[in-house]
Amino acid sequence: MSAEVISIGALLVMFVVGTVLPINLGILAFVATFTVGTASLGLTEDEIFEGFPAKLFVTIVGVTYLFSVARRNGTIDWLVAAGVRLVGGKVALIPWVLFLVAALLTAFGTFTPAAVAILAPIGMNFAYRYKLNPLVVGMMVISGGHAGAFSPLAVSGALVLGLIDKTDLQISAVALFSASFVINLVLSILTYALLAKRPAPLVEGAAEAADDENLAVSGRPDWRQWLTLACLVALVVGALGLHLEIGFLALAAGALLALVDMTRQEKAVDGVSWSTLLLVAGMMTYIAMLEKAGIIEKVSEHAANLGAPVIVALLLCFTVAITSAFASSTAILTAIIPIAVPLLLSSHLNAAGLIAALAVSTTIVDTSPFSTNGALVLSNARGVDTRRFYRQIIGYTGGIVALGPFVAWGALVLPWS
């Protein structure tokens, strides 16, 4: 049996077992990484450990710890109440405000995970306090981030345009940005219309606790809350303006705030979602191992060598969507565009259409709990049954993986082919 079959088969098995049975998928992934990596792929332990997502680990720990501290000293409650006053008490508008803020942040150069890391904790607290569906709020934050992610000023947009500039192809920056914005906007409209009124998977007593918090918030911030607000502003400036690592900034801010309020912050570390960290770290280590062994590249190449160009384009869209649900979207984009260039040069496929479809298909699935964005939403959810919420995110992402690439291909590739 080939290494490719064993690797992909193990991934499918652990995914099914971890979803159906009450065992953390990350544990299964770490076991599979060691077993498949050493026995089938011939990798050393050091090579396997190179795939551990240390940066993502620090980001999730730092952000969730900081917002746990901010929640315990009442700052997040004050921010949520202020946000509701800002929209005139129309709580239903909150997901759309978050969508637009995320889109603006990424369109002007913020890396999408950084924007989501800032907005997801606030959005999840909005959802908890005002009984909004946390799935809708979280997914709309992510979609907003991707709506602006392919502007010429954005990280992903600059990456794609830079890769294309090295070839004989030409694509419009406006077309790339517009395609991503419109598809993510439509996705958010559908998400809101279909899911906004569905009940959240709350744990027992969560609704009553949220009502108690609503009654407790009043007045102006105290000096600790002003300090917390200053730290949050510094976090945004440092991460977005100075391009410093957001995880370390968040840990530093959280530590400072804990030191000035030690009586209330003794258990702030409990706010870190350790089960989510284990889940995401295990899966990303396994996928990184497959990338290192060349399995991901081989799967993409197999898809590129099948059938007529327009069918190959569809297969490529599905390949990057499935892969990106478990791995870095940036890495997938970097790998897939060079594979798509020969196809475009040897066929009548529209270059802008296919590149935009691949970009959308790669990023639209970042709602997955195995991606940075999805993991941030899952780890910051409040008052929910984590396992049921995880399954909701998996189901949502599964729907996008099944339909998103087909929609992108049908809207962006097929009409001009």
Secondary structure as the mmCIF struct_conf table of DSSP 4:
data_model
#
loop_
_struct_conf.conf_type_id
_struct_conf.id
_struct_conf.beg_label_comp_id
_struct_conf.beg_label_asym_id
_struct_conf.beg_label_seq_id
_struct_conf.end_label_comp_id
_struct_conf.end_label_asym_id
_struct_conf.end_label_seq_id
HELX_RH_AL_P HELX_RH_AL_P1 ALA A 3 VAL A 20
BEND BEND1 LEU A 21 ILE A 23
HELX_RH_AL_P HELX_RH_AL_P2 LEU A 25 ALA A 39
TURN_TY1_P TURN_TY1_P1 SER A 40 SER A 40
BEND BEND2 LEU A 41 LEU A 41
HELX_RH_AL_P HELX_RH_AL_P3 GLU A 45 PHE A 49
TURN_TY1_P TURN_TY1_P2 GLU A 50 GLY A 51
BEND BEND3 PHE A 52 PHE A 52
HELX_RH_AL_P HELX_RH_AL_P4 ALA A 54 ARG A 72
TURN_TY1_P TURN_TY1_P3 ASN A 73 GLY A 74
HELX_RH_AL_P HELX_RH_AL_P5 THR A 75 LEU A 86
TURN_TY1_P TURN_TY1_P4 VAL A 87 GLY A 89
HELX_RH_3T_P HELX_RH_3T_P1 VAL A 91 LEU A 93
HELX_RH_AL_P HELX_RH_AL_P6 ILE A 94 ALA A 107
TURN_TY1_P TURN_TY1_P5 PHE A 108 GLY A 109
HELX_RH_AL_P HELX_RH_AL_P7 THR A 112 ARG A 129
TURN_TY1_P TURN_TY1_P6 TYR A 130 LYS A 131
HELX_RH_AL_P HELX_RH_AL_P8 PRO A 134 ALA A 147
BEND BEND4 GLY A 148 GLY A 148
TURN_TY1_P TURN_TY1_P7 ALA A 149 PHE A 150
BEND BEND5 SER A 151 SER A 151
TURN_TY1_P TURN_TY1_P8 PRO A 152 LEU A 153
BEND BEND6 ALA A 154 ALA A 154
HELX_RH_AL_P HELX_RH_AL_P9 VAL A 155 ASP A 165
TURN_TY1_P TURN_TY1_P9 LYS A 166 LYS A 166
BEND BEND7 THR A 167 ASP A 168
HELX_RH_AL_P HELX_RH_AL_P10 ALA A 173 LEU A 195
TURN_TY1_P TURN_TY1_P10 ALA A 196 LYS A 197
BEND BEND8 ARG A 198 ARG A 198
HELX_LH_PP_P HELX_LH_PP_P1 PRO A 199 ALA A 200
STRN STRN1 LEU A 202 LEU A 202
HELX_LH_PP_P HELX_LH_PP_P2 VAL A 203 VAL A 203
TURN_TY1_P TURN_TY1_P11 GLU A 204 GLY A 205
HELX_RH_AL_P HELX_RH_AL_P11 ALA A 206 ALA A 216
BEND BEND9 GLY A 219 GLY A 219
HELX_RH_AL_P HELX_RH_AL_P12 TRP A 223 VAL A 236
HELX_RH_PI_P HELX_RH_PI_P1 VAL A 237 GLY A 241
BEND BEND10 LEU A 242 LEU A 242
HELX_RH_AL_P HELX_RH_AL_P13 ILE A 246 LEU A 259
TURN_TY1_P TURN_TY1_P12 VAL A 260 VAL A 260
BEND BEND11 ASP A 261 ASP A 261
HELX_RH_AL_P HELX_RH_AL_P14 MET A 262 GLN A 265
TURN_TY1_P TURN_TY1_P13 GLU A 266 LYS A 267
HELX_RH_3T_P HELX_RH_3T_P2 ALA A 268 GLY A 271
BEND BEND12 VAL A 272 VAL A 272
HELX_RH_AL_P HELX_RH_AL_P15 TRP A 274 LYS A 292
TURN_TY1_P TURN_TY1_P14 ALA A 293 GLY A 294
HELX_RH_AL_P HELX_RH_AL_P16 ILE A 295 ALA A 304
TURN_TY1_P TURN_TY1_P15 ASN A 305 ASN A 305
BEND BEND13 LEU A 306 ALA A 308
HELX_RH_AL_P HELX_RH_AL_P17 PRO A 309 SER A 324
TURN_TY1_P TURN_TY1_P16 ALA A 325 PHE A 326
BEND BEND14 ALA A 327 ALA A 327
HELX_RH_AL_P HELX_RH_AL_P18 SER A 329 LEU A 345
TURN_TY1_P TURN_TY1_P17 SER A 346 SER A 346
BEND BEND15 SER A 347 SER A 347
HELX_RH_AL_P HELX_RH_AL_P19 ALA A 351 THR A 363
TURN_TY1_P TURN_TY1_P18 ILE A 364 THR A 367
BEND BEND16 SER A 368 SER A 368
TURN_TY1_P TURN_TY1_P19 PRO A 369 PHE A 370
BEND BEND17 SER A 371 SER A 371
HELX_RH_AL_P HELX_RH_AL_P20 THR A 372 ASN A 380
BEND BEND18 GLY A 383 GLY A 383
STRN STRN2 VAL A 384 VAL A 384
HELX_RH_AL_P HELX_RH_AL_P21 THR A 386 LEU A 412
TURN_TY1_P TURN_TY1_P20 VAL A 413 VAL A 413
HELX_RH_3T_P HELX_RH_3T_P3 LEU A 414 TRP A 416
#
